Amino acid sequence: MKDNDDQINEGLKQILEIINAKGDTGELNKIVERTSNDFNQDKGDATT
């Protein structure tokens, strides 16, 4: 599982990506998908 600083940095990067997407639904969907995949991976790491 990522440590707290890495999680904060990833969250800030995602916020900036969302701001820069400026309504581009394709880009926003990619960000959401990538975030969901990262969350599921971290969730799996926590259970093992």
N, C-alpha and C positions, 0 to 999 in steps of 0.2 A: 504494500500500500504506500502511496506517495506520502511524504511527510508534509506537514502543514504549510511550509513555505512554498513547496512545489504546487500544492493545491491552490494557494492564493495567486501565484503567478499564472497558472493555467486559467483561473477564473478571470483575472484581469485581461489576459490575452483574448479570451472569448468575448468579453464585453467590447473590447476595441474592434474585434472582427465584426461583431453585430452592428456597431456604430458605422463602420466603414462599408458594410453591405448596402446601407441606404435603401432598404426596401427590395433588394434583389432577392426574390423568393428562392431561387435556386441556390444561391450562396447561403441564405439563412437555413435552408433545409440541410445543407451539408454540415453546417455548424452544429445544428441540433442532432443530427445523426452521429457525428463524431463525439459530441458530448455524451450522448446516450451510450455509445459503445465504451467510452472511457469509464463512465459510471458503472456499467455492468461489469467491466473488467475489475475495477476496484472493489466492487461488491463481492465478486468471486474470490478475490485475493483475501478478503476479510474472513471468509467462511472456511478457508483451508488452513 
